[in-house]
Amino acid sequence: MSLAGIGYSLTGIAGLFLILIPIVLIHEFGHFVMARLAGIRVLEFGLGFPPRARVIGHDHETEYTLNYLPIGGFVRLEGEETNSEDPRAFTNSTLPKQLIVLAAGVFMNLMTAVLLFFVVAWVFNPAVQTTIGNVSRGSPAEQVGLKLGDSLVSIDGRTYARPSVLEFSIADVSGGWRQDLRDHAGQTVSLVVADSNGVQRTLSVKLRVPTDAAPGALGVSLGSSLATSPGDPVTAAGLAVGGTGKAMTLILGALGDLVKDVVTNPSAAPAGVAGPVGIASEVAGVVSQPNALVFLLLIAGMISANLALVNVLPLPVLDGGKMVIMIVKRIFGAKGVSTYEAFAYLASFVLLLVFMGWITFFDILKVSGR
């Protein structure tokens, strides 16, 4: 790998850590706060994962530790993993308190996604606009001075809605423009365009009739780009909530496709799903882009929403699985931590590691171009 390639990889890894670590800590902080409020004893709040590097502080019952593996954090509750006679132990608490503590991390990640999307919508208000790609020689576009990167605003006074990025739409925003240009072939139209700085100009253009040798009435290829401008807080709040819901829907669909891929063709790379290596590559790819901060905030919001949804899956090592175990134990009158429960946690943890290894394998192949 070249020096530039190493720098690219390190940028992506550093960016992923800067996004992922706070999001995981926010998740664990939700558990911590709700456990304290519920009167459950919190033994440790760890930054990173063991082995422990040092104790950085403590209060009347909780140690705050710094650990060597910088991949998030954890909260250790009394009686969560071992039997305890402490009346304030997690397993000795009431079922509603247990479920609230377990759900608090998911709630925090949902609120984090909403907050990040709100910041994006209010401060940047990013929208997808139709832009000029290639300009053909001798075309009407070249004759009136259209340039690469110009964006189309209106044709004969007709404008098109620019969808917010937070709508997470896969629709072709340039489809309406293409149709209108075809419908006006051979006519002179008033075209309003804007340069890369947003400065608009009005052009009178005689569109040609497309032929095999000269396709397209305007003689350009159309693409899309991101346009940013300050938004308003009310609209931003609606976009943030709607965007979080849309993100959760997309993630849920991707999880369903992933399960199908694992069952039907585990030897093929899963489509539309990335692990840590793939996400790090995406982060590295957006850092140098003009709207890097917008994309990084969007990625952070998606990761937070993803973490919320994944954690409600019924795997014992995840919050959703723990909730199921707590409910089943309460129905059948079980108390404490049984051998079967401990085995279920271990088995699901191993399964999760195998799954992450499987995803990472295909991420590496994709990143390396194989």
KAUR-V306476 format. One record per backbone hydrogen bond with DSSP energy under -0.5 kcal/mol. CO is the residue of the C=O (numbers start at 1). NH is the residue of the N-H. Records with the same first field share a line. If there is no record, write none. Layout:
BEGIN
CO->NH, NH
END
This chain:
BEGIN
2->6
3->7
4->8
5->9
6->10
7->11
8->12
9->13
10->14
11->15
12->16
13->17
14->18
15->19
16->20
17->21
19->23
20->24
21->25
22->26
23->27
24->28
25->29
26->30
27->31
28->32
29->33
30->34
31->35
32->36
33->37
34->38
35->40
36->39
41->43, 78
43->63
44->46, 76
45->65
46->48, 74
47->67
49->69
51->68
54->56, 66
57->64
62->59
63->45, 65
64->56, 57
65->47
66->53, 54
68->70
69->49, 71
72->48
74->46
75->77
76->43, 44
77->80
78->90
86->89
88->41
89->92
90->93
94->98
95->99
96->100
97->101
98->102
99->103
100->104
101->105
102->106
103->107
104->108
105->109
106->110
107->111
108->112
109->113
110->114
111->115
112->116
113->117
114->118
115->119
116->120
117->121
118->122
119->123, 124
120->124, 125
122->231
124->229
126->165
127->129, 227
129->225
130->152
131->223
132->149
134->136, 221
136->139
139->143
140->144
141->146
142->145
147->150
150->132
151->194
153->160
154->192
155->158
157->159
158->155
161->163
163->128
164->167
165->168
171->173
172->175
174->178
175->179
176->180
177->181
178->182
179->183
180->184
182->185
184->187
187->189, 207
189->191, 205
190->156, 192
191->193, 203
192->153, 154
193->201
194->151
195->198
199->195
201->193
203->191, 205
205->189, 207
208->210
214->211
217->208
218->141
219->136
221->133
223->131
225->129
227->127
232->236
233->237
234->238
235->239
236->240
237->241
238->242
239->243
240->244
241->245
242->246
243->247
244->248
245->249
246->250
247->251
248->252
249->253
250->254
251->255
252->256
253->257
254->258
255->259
256->260
257->261
258->262
259->263
260->264
261->265
265->268
270->273
275->279
276->280
277->281
278->282
279->283
280->284
281->285
282->286
283->286, 287
284->288
286->289
289->292
291->295
292->296
293->297
294->298
295->299
296->300
297->301
298->302
299->303
300->304
301->305
302->306
303->307
304->308
305->309
306->310
307->311
309->312
310->313
311->320
313->315, 321
315->318, 321
318->322
319->323
320->324
321->325
322->326
323->327
324->328
325->329
326->330
327->331
328->332
329->333, 334
336->338
338->342
339->343
340->344
341->345
342->346
343->347
344->348
345->349
346->350
347->351
348->352
349->353
350->354
351->355
352->356
353->357
354->358
355->359
356->360
357->361
358->362
359->363
360->364
361->365
362->366
363->367
364->368
365->370
366->369
END
